[in-house]
């Protein structure tokens, strides 16, 4: 059993519905230590036969056996391993990777071994020294002569220590001096016990071999043995591995550095889309926060005022009254009944406090009253202090204590004058209201209080403490009956839910028991509209991302086209389809990450400029880009880039190695 055997190899292809036969039953045996020269004219099937032996072409009839095992029994993974561990290719047109320097081209094969990086570099340098290119290790292929390029290709083929070296017209593009140097190197490789198969149309080159096989018109015409095979030298077996994503990522970085301007423009274009989205989200967040700030600076949005739902109180006594005294007595009775119906008890307060998301419930009292200041008077709504009145709305003075009152700026201007309204602070104000005492008799309640503070409110409210209200009523034998409650909710987002719970409470008559008023529902709706507008603007900005995705797809397709021969070289060296796709996914990942970083930086710059421009007008940063928005922008950029790479990467992985190597 020979080391390598070819049994009845036949190859044909169809062109314009006509079958063209390339190989017509090739039978050959090869042993290690042989230097085989396959001699023939161009078009005779030599290169096709080499592609079949090298595992690049599996569309043929017959069998190729290595140590008795047919290549046809190998799956795709095993064939990749066969090329990686057994075959070393030397091409006529060199097929060096243009963006890699000489040493990195040699390291392409070594990256698929388990040697350490230091060992790989050392072996690569030794091989370059062997082929006479030690000084050119860091030059690029376009800086080398044809002979130097071919010697780099030889060093690359030897790097992974394969058993078989296939040289397809290795001297076809060289002068006589370089031809001799290259053939001497190949001869020395065979002398080490490797099987060297050279394809040539030159008799002079063929004469270097230990055996010459004449191949013409797809058939072997004769074989000539020139010398005996060289002895096989046993060496430690090199350990191999597949190319990982890290290696392909490094290659993509090297390619992008060589094509930096193209990729910089793509990254810049993609970053515009990311920065647009980030800024739109930041603008929406800033506007929402600004609106909430403006509203919450005036009112407490998480406080809901609740009152009992009562109907109109009307008694027959008033209709049946015949005298003024009887009529007045009936009216007083109706007022007492209405007050009792509207009264908020501790039981009612506990019922509200038990609702989900309610922190506390505070009872309060309000009524219509008359405020007298010196010789001026005004009708006011008298109410007890409660959480809906924010401390930051008090521009002058403080909250009311016992026998004190807090009034709004509008009321202060009304009773003290527009220009001198602040003089009302700490002055005496008489509160007067008409009500009904415990005997159902009309009484006028008077209370002189001190103005403790003035709010920036434009209403005509007068706010006193519950202690003051209770004492002034009880002094006139009037029952203090709280007629509203302030329900404090834990979060703004829960306001609507609590309001629905309040609305669902039924009274003894099976009807809605409470009415409520509050700004929280309005704030929540306003925030919803702002978020909707932000999403629309973000969606419009997202069109830029779609454009950038198309740009990335186009660039990667161009990259696949430009690097088709490189892909063929990598497959010939044993790279898997997955490795090829990783090469382009790595580029897309880099574009996505760098575009995201640049986009976030641009967004921060726009945020700074925007806030500087508008801060003098509203004294508030209107653009507020959150960490979540920035991380979201990074994630979106990376995902879109990877999605854009799917089709080009898939196409690159499916390229036929033979066609890729012949790509112009």
N, C-alpha and C positions, 0 to 999 in steps of 0.2 A: 504493500500500500504506500503510495507516494504521499508526500506532504500536501500537495495541492493537485487536484485532478479535475480535468474538464472532460465531460462525457457528452458527445453529440450536441454541442451548443449550436442552436439555430436562432436567428434573429431576423425578423422582417417587420416592415411597417408599411402602412397603406397611405398613399398620397394620390389625390385625385382619382379615387376608386381603383387605383392600380397598386398591386402589391410589389414592394421592392425588397428583395432578399439581401440582407447584409452579411449574415454568417450562415454557412451551409454545412453544418455538421463538423464542429471543431472538436478534436480529441487531442488532449495534451496532458502531460504529467510534469510536475515541477518538484524539485527538491531544494531544501535549504542549502545555502552555499553556492547556488547556481547564479550566473549572470546571463539571463536569457535576453537575447535581442530579437524582437519580432520585427522583421523587415518586410516592407511592402510599400506600394505607391499610395498616395492619398486617396481616400474613398474606398480602400480595400477592406475596411472593417476593423482595423487595428485598435482605434480608440474605443470603438463599441465593445470590443472584447475586453479591454482594460476596465471599462466601466462595469462590466458584468463581474469580472474577477474582484474588483474593488467594492462590490456590494452597492453600487450607486444605481444600477439598472437591474430590476428583477423581472422585466417583461421579456422573457426569452424561453425557449424550449431547451430541454436537456438538464444536466446537473453540474454544479460546481461543488466539489467536496474538499473540505479542509480536514486533514487527519481522519478521513473516512466519513465525516459528517456533512450532509448536504446543506447548502445554504438555504434551500427551499424549506427546510424544517425549522428554520429560525423565524421567530416573530419579529416585529418592528424593533422591539427593544434589543433583541439579540443581534439584529443586523447593525444597529447603532453601535453596540458594544464591539462587534466584529471590526467595523471601520476604526473605532477608537483604539483598540488594542492590537490589531493584527496588521492593518494596512497603513502605509505612509505614502501619500500622493506627492508627486513632483509634476507640475504642469508646464506645458510649453510656454504659456504666456504668464508664468510665475504666480499669478493670482494672489499677490500680497495685499493685505488690507491697508489701504492708503493712509488712513488716519492713525495707524499704529506705527511706532518706530520699529527698527530692525529687531531689537531685543523682544519687544512685545509681540511681534509677529511669530517669533520662535516660541514664545511662552504660550501661544494659543493652544498648542498641543499639550504642553506641560501642565496647563491648568486643569486638564482632565486626568491628572495623576494625583496620588495621595501624598506626594512629597510636599514638604513645607515650602513656603514662599521663598525662603532663603536658598533652599536646595534647588528649587526651580530656576531661580535667577543664576545660581552658580552653574547649573547644567547648561542653561541657555548660553551663558558666556563662554563655556568650554566648547560648545558646538560652533559658535561663531568664530572662536579662535581656530578650530579645526578647519573651517572653510575659508579662513583668512580674512575675516571681517570683524575682528575684535575692536578695531578702532571706529568702526561704523555702527556700533551697537545702538547709538541714540540718534542716528540719522533716520530720515523718512524715505520710503521707497522712491519718491520722485527725485531724490538726491543721489540715487545710485545708477550705475551703468547696468546694461542688460545682464552681463556676466555676474555682477554682484547680486542682482535680484535673484538670479537662479540659484546662487549659492545660499542665499537666505532661505529659498524654498526647500533646498536640500536639508539645511539645518532644521527647519520646521518639521520636515518629514521624519527626521531621525529623532526628534525630541522625545516622543513617547515610546521610543525603543520598540518599534513594530517588527514583526517577523518578515513582512513582505514590503518591499519598496516598489511602487509602480511609477515609472517615469515616462510620461507621454510626450514624445518629441522634446526631450529636455534641452536639446541644443539647436532647435529649429530657428530660434531668433538670435543665435550667437555667432560671433566670428570664430575663425579656426583656433585662435589662441585660447579663448574662453571655452570653446568646445573641448579642447584637450584637458583643461583644468577641471571642468565639470565631470568628464568621463573618468578621469583619474580618481576623483572623489567617489563616484559610483562604484568603481572597481574596488576601491578600498573597503567600501561598505559590504560588498559581496564577500570580500576576503575575511570579514568578521563572522561569516556564517549566515548572513541574511540572504533571503531570496530577492534578487533584484531583477525586475522585468522592465525592459526598456523598449519602447515603441519608436521606430525611426524609419525614415525612407532613405537614410544615408548608409551606404555600404561601409564607409570608413568608421562611422559610429558603431555599426553592428559588429564590426570586427573586434571591438573591446570585449564582447561577451564570451562566455564559455560554451554557449550554444546559440546558433542562429536558426530562427524559424521563419521560413518564407511564407508570408500570407498574402494572397492575391485573390481578388474577386470573391472574398468570403470563404476561401478554402486554403488549407495548408498544402503547399506544393512539395516542399522538402524540408528536412532538418539537417543541420550540419553541426556536429560536435567539434568544438575547437579545443577545449581543455576540460579537465576533470573538475567537478565541483570542489569548492573549498571546504575545509573541515568546519564543522559546526562547533562553536565555542559555547559551553554552558555558562549562563550568567544568572545572577539573582533576578527573579521575576519581578518586574515593576508592578506596583499596585495602582489600580485605576479607579476613577470615580466619574460621575456625570458632572456636567457644568451646572452650577447652582445659580439661583437668582442673583446672588451677590456678584458672581463673576460677570454675568451678563449686564448687571447694573454698572459695573466698572467700565465695561466696553462701551455702553451707551454714553457714559460720561465723557469718555475719550472722544467719541464721535461728535458729541454736542460741543465740546471745546473747539474742535476743528471747524465746526460749522456754527460758531457762536452767534454771528450776526443774524442768521435765519431764525435760530431758536430764541434769541433775545426779542425779536419782533413778535414772534408768536406768544411768548410769555407776556410781553407788554400788552398785546391785544387782549389776551385772556384776563389779565389783571384789571382791565377797564371794566369788564363785566362783573368781576368779583367786587371791585370797589363800588360800583353802582348799586349792587344789591346791599352791601354792608351799609352804605350811606343812606339808602332808602329806609332800611330797617332802623338805623340810628335816628333818622329824621322823624319817623313814625313814633319811635319811643320817646324822643324829645318833646314832640308836640303833645303826646298823651300825658307825659309827666308835667308839662307846662300847664295844660288845661286842668289837670287834677290839682296842681299847686295853686292855681288861681281860685278854683272852686273851694278847695279845702282851707284856703286862707280866710274864707268868709264864713263857711258853714262846716259842720261836722257831718260828712257823708255817711258815716256808720251809725248815726243816731236817727232813729225813726220816732216821730211823735204820734202817739196812739190816743184816740179818744173813743168814747162809747158811741155806738150808732143808735141815736134816739130819734124818734119821730116828733111831730108837733104835739105839744100838750094842750088840750082844750077840754074844758069841763062844762057841764050843763049849767052849773051855778052861774057862770058869766052870762050865758044866754038867757037864763031865767031871772037875772037880777032886775029888780024894779027900782032900786034906789042907787045913788052914787056910792054909798057905803058898802052895799052888797056887791056892787060891781068891783070896787077896789079890793074887797076881801077875796073875791073869786080870782082876780088877777094875781094877787099875792100867793094864793094857794097853787096856782098854775106855775109860778116861778119856783116855789119850793119843790113841787113835784118834778119839774124839769131839772133842778139842781140835784135832786136825789137820783133821778134816772141817769144823769151824766156823771155821778160820783164814781171815782176810781177807788176801790178798796184795796187793802193788802192782799186779799184773795185774788183779785184781778191781776195785781202785780206779780204774785207768785205764779199765776197761770202763764203769764208772758215770759217770765224768767226761765221757765222749764222748756221753752222752745229751743230747738237745736240752734247752735251758734250764737245764742243770746248770752252776753256777759252779765248784764245787770238791768234792772228796771227802776227808774226813779219817778216818783209821783210829783205832779206839779199842779199849779192853779193859775187860771187866767180869767179875766173879765174885762169889760169895758169900763173905763174910768175917766175922770177929768183931772188934768194936771194944771195947777195954778202956780204961776211964778210972778211975784210982784203984782202987776195989774193985768198980766197976760194969762190966757188959758188956752188949753188945747185938749182935744179928745185923744186919749191914748188907749192902747191895749196893755193892761196891767198883767204881768205874768211873773211867776217865781223863777228864780235862777235855775238853769238846767244845762246839761252837757251840749245842747245845740249852740249855746253861746260860747264862742271860743275866746280864750284870753288874748290871742293875737289881734282880735278885732277891736280891742279896747285901746284906743290911741292916746287917751288922756285919763289919768286916774287908775282906779282898780275896780274889781268886782264888788258888788254891794254886800255890806255886812248888816248887822242889826240896825234898823231905822235908817237905812241908806237906800239909794235908788241909782240904778244905772240907766242912762238914757242914750238914745241915738243922736247922731249929729244933726239929723233933720229936725228932730224935736228941739234940740238945743238952739238951733238957728231960729226956730219958730217963736220960741219964748224969750230968747235973749238977743236976737238980731243976728244977721248973717255974718257980720264982721266981728261981733263981740260974743259969739256963741260960747267961747271957752270960759267966759266969765260965769257961766252957769255952774261950772265945776266948784264943788264944796259950798254952793249956795243952798238955800232952803226951798223945797218944792212941796206943795201941798197936794196930796192925792185925795180925791173925793169920788166916792161911788155910792150908788143907790142900790139897796138890796132888801132882803126880808129877814127879820130876826126869827128867833125860835117860836115866837108867838104869832108868826105870820103877819107881822106888822112891818110896814115899809120904814126903813131907817136909812139915814145918810151916814156913811162911814167916812171920817176925816182922819188923815194921818199926815203929819208934817215930817218929811224925811230930808236927809242931806244927799245932794248929788255926789256920788262916790266916783263916777267915771262917765266918760263919753265915748261911744263906739263910733266906728266909721260907717255904721249902717244908715241907710236912707229911709228907714221906717219910723213909726211913731210909737215904738214900744217903750214901756217903762218897766224895768226889771228890779224886783225886790227879792229879798231872801224869803224862804218859806216861813221862817220864824217871825219875820216882820208881818207877813200877810196873815198868819194865824193870830198874832196878838192884836192887830188892828181890827180884825173881824170879831174875835171873841170879846173884845172890849165893849162892842156894841151888841153883845148877846146874839151874834150871828155864828152859825155853825160853819166851820172851815171844812169844805168838801173839795178835795183834789178832783179836778175834772180832766186831767190828761196824764199820760205817762210817757217818759222818754225811754225807749228801748235801745240799749247800747249793744251793737253787734260786733263780733270779734274781727271780721274782715269785710272789706268792701265787696269782694266777690260773693259774699254770702247774703248781702242785703236783699237781693231779689228773692232768694229762697225763704228768708225770714218773713218778708212781706206776704209771700204766698201762704205761709203758715198762719200768719195773723188773719188773713182774709178768710181762711178756711174755718176759723173758730166760730161756732154757732152759739147763739143765745138761747134763752128759755123758749123763745118763739120759733126756734129752728131756723132763724135767719142770721145773716152776718152780724156778729156781735160788735166788731170794732171797725173804725175807719183809721187810716194812717196817712201821714204825709212825711216825705223825706226826699232829700236830694240824691241819695245813693243810687236809686234806680235810674235817675237821669244820667248820673256820672257813668254808670255801667253801660247804658245805651250809647252815650257819647264815646266811651272807649271802644265799644264794638264798631262804631262807624269809623273811628280813626284807624283801627286795626284793618278794617275792610279796605279803606283807602290806601293804607300802607301796603297791603298785600297786592292791590292792583298796581301801584307804582313799582313794587318789587318785581311783579310779573313782567311789566314793561321793561324794566332794567334787565330781567332775565333773558330778553331777546339777544342782548350782547353776549350772554353766555352761550346761547345757541350758535351764534355766529362764530364764537371762539372755538366751539366744539367742531364745527365744520372746518375751520382753519386747521385744527389739529389733525383731523382726518385726512385732509388734503396733504398736509406736510408729511404725515406718516406714510401715506401712499407713495408720495414722491421719494421718501427715504427708502421704502421697500424697493422701488424701481431702481434707484441709484445703487443700492446695496445687494442687488440680486446675486451678483457673482460672489460677493462676500458670504451670502447665505449658503450658496453652493459649496464654498470652501469649508465653512463650518460643518455642514452636513458630511462632507467628505472626511473631515477630521474626526467625526463621531458624535457631533452635537445632535441632540434629540430635537424633534419638532417643538417640544415644550420649551427647550432652550431658545429656539429662534423666536417664539412668541414672547418669551420673557424679555428678549432684547428690545422689543418695541413697547411692551408694557412698561419697562423701566424708563424709557424716554418719556412716555406719557405721564408716568408718575412724577418724574422730575419737573416736567412742564407744569403739571397741576399744582405741585407743592410751591414751586417758585412763583407761579402766577398768583397763588393764594397769598403768599407772604407779601409780594409786591402790591397786590390788591388791598390787603389790610393796611399796609403802610400808606398807600394812596388815600384810603378811607380815613385814616387818622389825620392825614394832612388836610383833606376836605373838611373834616370835623373841626379842626383848629381854625381854618380860615372862615368857615361859615359862622362859627360861634363868635369869633372876633368881629365879624361884620355886623351881626345882629344884636350882640350883647348890649351895645349902647342904647338900643331901642327898647328892649324888653327886660334887660337885666336878668337874663336867664339863658343857660346853654341850650339852644334849640335842637342841636344834634347830639345825641348821646348813644354812641356805639358801645354796646355791651360786649362782655367777654363771650357770651353765648353766640352773639351775632358773628363775631370774628371766627370762633371755632366752627360755626355753621358754614361760613364762607369758605374756610379751608376745606371742610369736608365736601362741600358741593363742588369745589374746584377739582379736588382729587377724583371724586366719583365720575364727574363729567369727562375728565381727561382719560380715565381708564375705560369708560364706556366708548369714547371716541376711538380708542386704540384697538377695540375688539376685532373689528373687521380687517384693518390692515395687518394686525398681528396674526390673525387666522389665515389670511391670504399668504403671508410670508412663510408660515409654518408648513403650508401645503405645497409650496413650490417644489417642483421636481429638481433634484440635485443636478442631474445631467444637463437639463435645459438651463438651469441657473449658471452653471459653469461656462456654458457657451454663450451666455447673454452678453450683448454688446452695450 
